[in-house]
Amino acid sequence: MSAARISRVAAAIPLVPICGHAPPVRLGPSLVRLVVSLAGLAGAALLLVACAGPAGPTPAPTPFTPGTASKPRNVIIEMYDYRYLPAVVDLVPGETVNLEVINGGLETHEAVLGDMPAQLAWESGEAATLGAPPGPTPFVSPPAGFDGARIVVPSGQLVEVAWTVPPDAAAAWSGWYLGCHIPGHWAKGMVVPVRFINGADRPIAPAPVIPSILPTPSGS
């Protein structure tokens, strides 16, 4: 092989760790000539791959600690016209969280955390406020047995609420959701699922599917 071709081969081989050496090095023409003479061009590439050495250690997972009454876990919820961030809300049954709800939209929005029967109750209760004059969101009484959370936030404001997730929340047949029931907002897309996880940050069950149409209280 000519010296010119050897130089071209050496230049074409990327910087790689060679047999455990660090930092990566580029092979010189003399070493390339030896490798090529022993294994050929294809063999040289395979030899370099085989000599690259083991990969570095796998990064450790981010530590996750469920919230407690003395040290609640911060859960940030952003609201816009008409969507939420994050797209899935992760909660641990029984943990205490500090809900930081930020309204970045132009309209007043709310964050209702609860199972589907609770979402239906809020939808029904708030339907009566349709056409209310501008001003504070009309008061709506919580539905009977409601153990979720409801936070109403005017445009451009932040509201923080400490709340303990019910220990049996993950057992709800319908799953849990985060939704806005100010008239028309759910229909415009203000709903995301809640995914319940354990203390190891592993899902207990898949997040529920968001219904395309909010079911009626009778389930029809």
DOPAGU-439178 format. One record per residue (C-alpha): residue in one letter; x, z, y. Coordinates in Angstrom, 2 decimals, decimal comma, padded with zeros to 5 digits. Layout:
% DOPAGU-439178
<marza><doti>a</doti><east>X</east><up>Z</up><north>Y</north></marza>
...
END
This chain:
% DOPAGU-439178
<marza><doti>m</doti><east>000,00</east><up>000,00</up><north>000,00</north></marza>
<marza><doti>s</doti><east>001,38</east><up>-000,94</up><north>003,40</north></marza>
<marza><doti>a</doti><east>002,27</east><up>001,67</up><north>006,00</north></marza>
<marza><doti>a</doti><east>-000,40</east><up>000,30</up><north>008,34</north></marza>
<marza><doti>r</doti><east>-003,11</east><up>000,67</up><north>005,72</north></marza>
<marza><doti>i</doti><east>-001,93</east><up>004,20</up><north>004,87</north></marza>
<marza><doti>s</doti><east>-002,20</east><up>005,13</up><north>008,56</north></marza>
<marza><doti>r</doti><east>-005,73</east><up>003,70</up><north>008,73</north></marza>
<marza><doti>v</doti><east>-006,77</east><up>005,69</up><north>005,63</north></marza>
<marza><doti>a</doti><east>-005,30</east><up>008,89</up><north>007,06</north></marza>
<marza><doti>a</doti><east>-007,13</east><up>008,40</up><north>010,35</north></marza>
<marza><doti>a</doti><east>-010,43</east><up>007,73</up><north>008,54</north></marza>
<marza><doti>i</doti><east>-010,32</east><up>010,99</up><north>006,55</north></marza>
<marza><doti>p</doti><east>-012,14</east><up>013,69</up><north>008,55</north></marza>
<marza><doti>l</doti><east>-010,72</east><up>017,08</up><north>009,38</north></marza>
<marza><doti>v</doti><east>-011,52</east><up>019,28</up><north>006,37</north></marza>
<marza><doti>p</doti><east>-010,33</east><up>022,60</up><north>004,96</north></marza>
<marza><doti>i</doti><east>-007,78</east><up>021,68</up><north>002,29</north></marza>
<marza><doti>c</doti><east>-007,65</east><up>023,95</up><north>-000,76</north></marza>
<marza><doti>g</doti><east>-008,64</east><up>027,06</up><north>001,14</north></marza>
<marza><doti>h</doti><east>-006,44</east><up>026,45</up><north>004,20</north></marza>
<marza><doti>a</doti><east>-007,91</east><up>027,21</up><north>007,61</north></marza>
<marza><doti>p</doti><east>-008,19</east><up>025,86</up><north>010,20</north></marza>
<marza><doti>p</doti><east>-009,01</east><up>022,34</up><north>008,96</north></marza>
<marza><doti>v</doti><east>-006,12</east><up>019,90</up><north>008,94</north></marza>
<marza><doti>r</doti><east>-005,71</east><up>016,12</up><north>008,95</north></marza>
<marza><doti>l</doti><east>-003,64</east><up>014,69</up><north>006,14</north></marza>
<marza><doti>g</doti><east>-000,47</east><up>012,90</up><north>007,13</north></marza>
<marza><doti>p</doti><east>000,39</east><up>009,40</up><north>005,83</north></marza>
<marza><doti>s</doti><east>002,90</east><up>010,69</up><north>003,28</north></marza>
<marza><doti>l</doti><east>000,35</east><up>013,00</up><north>001,61</north></marza>
<marza><doti>v</doti><east>-002,34</east><up>010,30</up><north>001,72</north></marza>
<marza><doti>r</doti><east>000,11</east><up>007,87</up><north>000,00</north></marza>
<marza><doti>l</doti><east>000,63</east><up>010,42</up><north>-002,80</north></marza>
<marza><doti>v</doti><east>-003,08</east><up>011,12</up><north>-003,27</north></marza>
<marza><doti>v</doti><east>-004,00</east><up>007,42</up><north>-003,25</north></marza>
<marza><doti>s</doti><east>-001,24</east><up>006,52</up><north>-005,70</north></marza>
<marza><doti>l</doti><east>-002,49</east><up>009,19</up><north>-008,11</north></marza>
<marza><doti>a</doti><east>-006,23</east><up>008,73</up><north>-007,83</north></marza>
<marza><doti>g</doti><east>-007,00</east><up>005,59</up><north>-005,82</north></marza>
<marza><doti>l</doti><east>-009,05</east><up>005,49</up><north>-002,63</north></marza>
<marza><doti>a</doti><east>-012,27</east><up>006,73</up><north>-004,29</north></marza>
<marza><doti>g</doti><east>-010,36</east><up>009,42</up><north>-006,16</north></marza>
<marza><doti>a</doti><east>-008,73</east><up>010,56</up><north>-002,92</north></marza>
<marza><doti>a</doti><east>-012,14</east><up>011,20</up><north>-001,38</north></marza>
<marza><doti>l</doti><east>-013,27</east><up>013,13</up><north>-004,46</north></marza>
<marza><doti>l</doti><east>-010,07</east><up>015,17</up><north>-004,48</north></marza>
<marza><doti>l</doti><east>-010,57</east><up>016,16</up><north>-000,86</north></marza>
<marza><doti>v</doti><east>-014,13</east><up>017,26</up><north>-001,59</north></marza>
<marza><doti>a</doti><east>-013,03</east><up>019,25</up><north>-004,62</north></marza>
<marza><doti>c</doti><east>-010,27</east><up>020,93</up><north>-002,62</north></marza>
<marza><doti>a</doti><east>-012,49</east><up>021,84</up><north>000,29</north></marza>
<marza><doti>g</doti><east>-012,86</east><up>025,40</up><north>-001,03</north></marza>
<marza><doti>p</doti><east>-015,92</east><up>027,60</up><north>-001,23</north></marza>
<marza><doti>a</doti><east>-018,43</east><up>027,73</up><north>001,60</north></marza>
<marza><doti>g</doti><east>-018,46</east><up>030,72</up><north>003,93</north></marza>
<marza><doti>p</doti><east>-020,66</east><up>033,73</up><north>003,23</north></marza>
<marza><doti>t</doti><east>-024,43</east><up>033,34</up><north>003,70</north></marza>
<marza><doti>p</doti><east>-025,56</east><up>035,02</up><north>006,92</north></marza>
<marza><doti>a</doti><east>-027,45</east><up>038,25</up><north>006,33</north></marza>
<marza><doti>p</doti><east>-031,19</east><up>038,12</up><north>007,12</north></marza>
<marza><doti>t</doti><east>-032,29</east><up>039,53</up><north>010,44</north></marza>
<marza><doti>p</doti><east>-033,21</east><up>043,20</up><north>009,98</north></marza>
<marza><doti>f</doti><east>-036,92</east><up>043,88</up><north>010,22</north></marza>
<marza><doti>t</doti><east>-038,43</east><up>047,30</up><north>010,86</north></marza>
<marza><doti>p</doti><east>-042,20</east><up>047,84</up><north>010,92</north></marza>
<marza><doti>g</doti><east>-043,46</east><up>049,75</up><north>013,93</north></marza>
<marza><doti>t</doti><east>-044,29</east><up>053,44</up><north>013,90</north></marza>
<marza><doti>a</doti><east>-046,29</east><up>055,69</up><north>016,20</north></marza>
<marza><doti>s</doti><east>-043,07</east><up>056,98</up><north>017,77</north></marza>
<marza><doti>k</doti><east>-041,42</east><up>053,56</up><north>017,91</north></marza>
<marza><doti>p</doti><east>-043,94</east><up>050,70</up><north>017,99</north></marza>
<marza><doti>r</doti><east>-042,75</east><up>047,20</up><north>017,23</north></marza>
<marza><doti>n</doti><east>-043,18</east><up>044,77</up><north>020,12</north></marza>
<marza><doti>v</doti><east>-045,42</east><up>041,81</up><north>019,36</north></marza>
<marza><doti>i</doti><east>-045,50</east><up>039,22</up><north>022,15</north></marza>
<marza><doti>i</doti><east>-048,55</east><up>036,97</up><north>022,47</north></marza>
<marza><doti>e</doti><east>-048,60</east><up>034,19</up><north>025,05</north></marza>
<marza><doti>m</doti><east>-051,90</east><up>032,62</up><north>026,12</north></marza>
<marza><doti>y</doti><east>-052,37</east><up>029,27</up><north>027,80</north></marza>
<marza><doti>d</doti><east>-055,25</east><up>026,87</up><north>028,48</north></marza>
<marza><doti>y</doti><east>-056,22</east><up>026,70</up><north>025,49</north></marza>
<marza><doti>r</doti><east>-053,66</east><up>027,83</up><north>022,96</north></marza>
<marza><doti>y</doti><east>-051,61</east><up>030,77</up><north>021,76</north></marza>
<marza><doti>l</doti><east>-047,96</east><up>031,32</up><north>021,03</north></marza>
<marza><doti>p</doti><east>-046,77</east><up>032,08</up><north>018,41</north></marza>
<marza><doti>a</doti><east>-048,68</east><up>029,77</up><north>016,08</north></marza>
<marza><doti>v</doti><east>-048,86</east><up>032,55</up><north>013,47</north></marza>
<marza><doti>v</doti><east>-048,94</east><up>036,29</up><north>014,23</north></marza>
<marza><doti>d</doti><east>-047,04</east><up>038,44</up><north>011,70</north></marza>
<marza><doti>l</doti><east>-048,26</east><up>042,01</up><north>011,16</north></marza>
<marza><doti>v</doti><east>-047,51</east><up>044,75</up><north>008,64</north></marza>
<marza><doti>p</doti><east>-050,55</east><up>046,69</up><north>007,39</north></marza>
<marza><doti>g</doti><east>-050,41</east><up>050,25</up><north>008,70</north></marza>
<marza><doti>e</doti><east>-047,71</east><up>049,66</up><north>011,30</north></marza>
<marza><doti>t</doti><east>-048,08</east><up>050,50</up><north>014,99</north></marza>
<marza><doti>v</doti><east>-047,36</east><up>047,68</up><north>017,39</north></marza>
<marza><doti>n</doti><east>-047,09</east><up>047,30</up><north>021,13</north></marza>
<marza><doti>l</doti><east>-049,07</east><up>044,16</up><north>021,93</north></marza>
<marza><doti>e</doti><east>-047,58</east><up>042,43</up><north>024,96</north></marza>
<marza><doti>v</doti><east>-050,19</east><up>039,85</up><north>025,93</north></marza>
<marza><doti>i</doti><east>-049,19</east><up>037,39</up><north>028,65</north></marza>
<marza><doti>n</doti><east>-051,64</east><up>034,93</up><north>030,21</north></marza>
<marza><doti>g</doti><east>-049,78</east><up>031,86</up><north>031,43</north></marza>
<marza><doti>g</doti><east>-052,96</east><up>029,85</up><north>031,88</north></marza>
<marza><doti>l</doti><east>-055,12</east><up>029,23</up><north>034,93</north></marza>
<marza><doti>e</doti><east>-058,20</east><up>030,87</up><north>033,37</north></marza>
<marza><doti>t</doti><east>-058,89</east><up>034,38</up><north>032,12</north></marza>
<marza><doti>h</doti><east>-058,28</east><up>034,62</up><north>028,36</north></marza>
<marza><doti>e</doti><east>-058,49</east><up>037,28</up><north>025,70</north></marza>
<marza><doti>a</doti><east>-056,77</east><up>038,15</up><north>022,45</north></marza>
<marza><doti>v</doti><east>-059,14</east><up>039,36</up><north>019,73</north></marza>
<marza><doti>l</doti><east>-057,42</east><up>040,46</up><north>016,52</north></marza>
<marza><doti>g</doti><east>-059,73</east><up>040,90</up><north>013,58</north></marza>
<marza><doti>d</doti><east>-061,19</east><up>039,41</up><north>010,42</north></marza>
<marza><doti>m</doti><east>-063,76</east><up>036,61</up><north>010,47</north></marza>
<marza><doti>p</doti><east>-066,84</east><up>038,89</up><north>010,66</north></marza>
<marza><doti>a</doti><east>-065,27</east><up>040,53</up><north>013,72</north></marza>
<marza><doti>q</doti><east>-064,55</east><up>037,13</up><north>015,27</north></marza>
<marza><doti>l</doti><east>-068,17</east><up>036,10</up><north>014,69</north></marza>
<marza><doti>a</doti><east>-069,42</east><up>039,32</up><north>016,27</north></marza>
<marza><doti>w</doti><east>-067,32</east><up>038,77</up><north>019,38</north></marza>
<marza><doti>e</doti><east>-068,38</east><up>035,11</up><north>019,58</north></marza>
<marza><doti>s</doti><east>-072,03</east><up>036,14</up><north>019,42</north></marza>
<marza><doti>g</doti><east>-071,62</east><up>039,00</up><north>021,87</north></marza>
<marza><doti>e</doti><east>-069,76</east><up>036,96</up><north>024,45</north></marza>
<marza><doti>a</doti><east>-072,12</east><up>034,00</up><north>024,23</north></marza>
<marza><doti>a</doti><east>-074,44</east><up>035,99</up><north>026,50</north></marza>
<marza><doti>t</doti><east>-071,85</east><up>035,80</up><north>029,28</north></marza>
<marza><doti>l</doti><east>-072,06</east><up>032,01</up><north>029,48</north></marza>
<marza><doti>g</doti><east>-072,75</east><up>030,99</up><north>033,05</north></marza>
<marza><doti>a</doti><east>-071,79</east><up>034,38</up><north>034,49</north></marza>
<marza><doti>p</doti><east>-070,68</east><up>034,22</up><north>038,13</north></marza>
<marza><doti>p</doti><east>-066,96</east><up>034,14</up><north>038,92</north></marza>
<marza><doti>g</doti><east>-065,23</east><up>037,49</up><north>038,81</north></marza>
<marza><doti>p</doti><east>-064,21</east><up>040,04</up><north>036,18</north></marza>
<marza><doti>t</doti><east>-065,02</east><up>039,18</up><north>032,57</north></marza>
<marza><doti>p</doti><east>-068,42</east><up>040,75</up><north>031,77</north></marza>
<marza><doti>f</doti><east>-068,26</east><up>043,85</up><north>029,58</north></marza>
<marza><doti>v</doti><east>-069,05</east><up>043,29</up><north>025,91</north></marza>
<marza><doti>s</doti><east>-069,58</east><up>046,24</up><north>023,56</north></marza>
<marza><doti>p</doti><east>-067,30</east><up>046,24</up><north>020,50</north></marza>
<marza><doti>p</doti><east>-069,15</east><up>045,33</up><north>017,29</north></marza>
<marza><doti>a</doti><east>-069,94</east><up>048,15</up><north>014,89</north></marza>
<marza><doti>g</doti><east>-067,00</east><up>049,08</up><north>012,67</north></marza>
<marza><doti>f</doti><east>-064,52</east><up>047,00</up><north>014,67</north></marza>
<marza><doti>d</doti><east>-060,98</east><up>048,17</up><north>013,84</north></marza>
<marza><doti>g</doti><east>-059,12</east><up>045,27</up><north>015,38</north></marza>
<marza><doti>a</doti><east>-057,99</east><up>044,85</up><north>018,97</north></marza>
<marza><doti>r</doti><east>-059,30</east><up>043,04</up><north>022,03</north></marza>
<marza><doti>i</doti><east>-057,21</east><up>042,50</up><north>025,15</north></marza>
<marza><doti>v</doti><east>-058,57</east><up>040,62</up><north>028,17</north></marza>
<marza><doti>v</doti><east>-055,91</east><up>039,28</up><north>030,54</north></marza>
<marza><doti>p</doti><east>-056,50</east><up>037,57</up><north>033,91</north></marza>
<marza><doti>s</doti><east>-054,44</east><up>034,52</up><north>034,83</north></marza>
<marza><doti>g</doti><east>-050,77</east><up>035,23</up><north>035,46</north></marza>
<marza><doti>q</doti><east>-050,83</east><up>038,82</up><north>034,24</north></marza>
<marza><doti>l</doti><east>-049,40</east><up>040,92</up><north>031,41</north></marza>
<marza><doti>v</doti><east>-051,33</east><up>043,62</up><north>029,54</north></marza>
<marza><doti>e</doti><east>-049,72</east><up>045,96</up><north>027,00</north></marza>
<marza><doti>v</doti><east>-051,73</east><up>047,82</up><north>024,36</north></marza>
<marza><doti>a</doti><east>-050,51</east><up>050,09</up><north>021,55</north></marza>
<marza><doti>w</doti><east>-052,48</east><up>049,51</up><north>018,36</north></marza>
<marza><doti>t</doti><east>-052,18</east><up>050,47</up><north>014,70</north></marza>
<marza><doti>v</doti><east>-052,90</east><up>047,74</up><north>012,14</north></marza>
<marza><doti>p</doti><east>-055,50</east><up>048,97</up><north>009,61</north></marza>
<marza><doti>p</doti><east>-053,74</east><up>049,79</up><north>006,31</north></marza>
<marza><doti>d</doti><east>-056,29</east><up>047,73</up><north>004,34</north></marza>
<marza><doti>a</doti><east>-056,29</east><up>044,73</up><north>006,69</north></marza>
<marza><doti>a</doti><east>-054,60</east><up>042,41</up><north>004,19</north></marza>
<marza><doti>a</doti><east>-057,47</east><up>042,94</up><north>001,74</north></marza>
<marza><doti>a</doti><east>-060,04</east><up>041,28</up><north>004,02</north></marza>
<marza><doti>w</doti><east>-061,65</east><up>038,41</up><north>002,09</north></marza>
<marza><doti>s</doti><east>-061,73</east><up>036,17</up><north>005,15</north></marza>
<marza><doti>g</doti><east>-058,22</east><up>036,84</up><north>006,40</north></marza>
<marza><doti>w</doti><east>-057,47</east><up>037,86</up><north>009,97</north></marza>
<marza><doti>y</doti><east>-057,24</east><up>035,77</up><north>013,11</north></marza>
<marza><doti>l</doti><east>-056,28</east><up>035,95</up><north>016,75</north></marza>
<marza><doti>g</doti><east>-058,97</east><up>034,31</up><north>018,84</north></marza>
<marza><doti>c</doti><east>-060,50</east><up>033,97</up><north>022,29</north></marza>
<marza><doti>h</doti><east>-064,30</east><up>034,14</up><north>022,55</north></marza>
<marza><doti>i</doti><east>-064,77</east><up>033,59</up><north>026,22</north></marza>
<marza><doti>p</doti><east>-067,47</east><up>030,90</up><north>025,89</north></marza>
<marza><doti>g</doti><east>-066,00</east><up>027,58</up><north>024,79</north></marza>
<marza><doti>h</doti><east>-062,40</east><up>028,75</up><north>024,38</north></marza>
<marza><doti>w</doti><east>-062,35</east><up>029,06</up><north>020,57</north></marza>
<marza><doti>a</doti><east>-063,82</east><up>025,55</up><north>020,26</north></marza>
<marza><doti>k</doti><east>-061,02</east><up>024,25</up><north>022,48</north></marza>
<marza><doti>g</doti><east>-058,36</east><up>025,58</up><north>020,12</north></marza>
<marza><doti>m</doti><east>-057,77</east><up>029,22</up><north>021,05</north></marza>
<marza><doti>v</doti><east>-057,32</east><up>030,58</up><north>017,54</north></marza>
<marza><doti>v</doti><east>-054,30</east><up>031,18</up><north>015,30</north></marza>
<marza><doti>p</doti><east>-054,03</east><up>032,91</up><north>011,91</north></marza>
<marza><doti>v</doti><east>-052,57</east><up>036,35</up><north>011,21</north></marza>
<marza><doti>r</doti><east>-050,08</east><up>036,56</up><north>008,35</north></marza>
<marza><doti>f</doti><east>-049,61</east><up>039,98</up><north>006,77</north></marza>
<marza><doti>i</doti><east>-046,07</east><up>040,77</up><north>005,67</north></marza>
<marza><doti>n</doti><east>-044,38</east><up>043,71</up><north>004,01</north></marza>
<marza><doti>g</doti><east>-041,51</east><up>045,83</up><north>005,27</north></marza>
<marza><doti>a</doti><east>-039,02</east><up>043,29</up><north>003,93</north></marza>
<marza><doti>d</doti><east>-040,48</east><up>040,55</up><north>006,16</north></marza>
<marza><doti>r</doti><east>-042,03</east><up>038,83</up><north>003,12</north></marza>
<marza><doti>p</doti><east>-045,61</east><up>037,47</up><north>003,23</north></marza>
<marza><doti>i</doti><east>-048,14</east><up>039,55</up><north>001,29</north></marza>
<marza><doti>a</doti><east>-050,49</east><up>036,56</up><north>001,22</north></marza>
<marza><doti>p</doti><east>-050,58</east><up>033,12</up><north>002,84</north></marza>
<marza><doti>a</doti><east>-051,99</east><up>032,90</up><north>006,35</north></marza>
<marza><doti>p</doti><east>-055,68</east><up>031,91</up><north>006,29</north></marza>
<marza><doti>v</doti><east>-056,79</east><up>028,41</up><north>007,16</north></marza>
<marza><doti>i</doti><east>-058,32</east><up>028,00</up><north>010,62</north></marza>
<marza><doti>p</doti><east>-061,91</east><up>026,71</up><north>010,29</north></marza>
<marza><doti>s</doti><east>-062,57</east><up>023,52</up><north>012,22</north></marza>
<marza><doti>i</doti><east>-065,97</east><up>024,94</up><north>013,23</north></marza>
<marza><doti>l</doti><east>-066,60</east><up>028,64</up><north>013,70</north></marza>
<marza><doti>p</doti><east>-069,05</east><up>029,62</up><north>010,94</north></marza>
<marza><doti>t</doti><east>-072,31</east><up>031,32</up><north>011,80</north></marza>
<marza><doti>p</doti><east>-072,89</east><up>035,00</up><north>010,92</north></marza>
<marza><doti>s</doti><east>-075,01</east><up>033,90</up><north>007,93</north></marza>
<marza><doti>g</doti><east>-072,12</east><up>031,80</up><north>006,63</north></marza>
<marza><doti>s</doti><east>-074,03</east><up>028,54</up><north>006,97</north></marza>
END
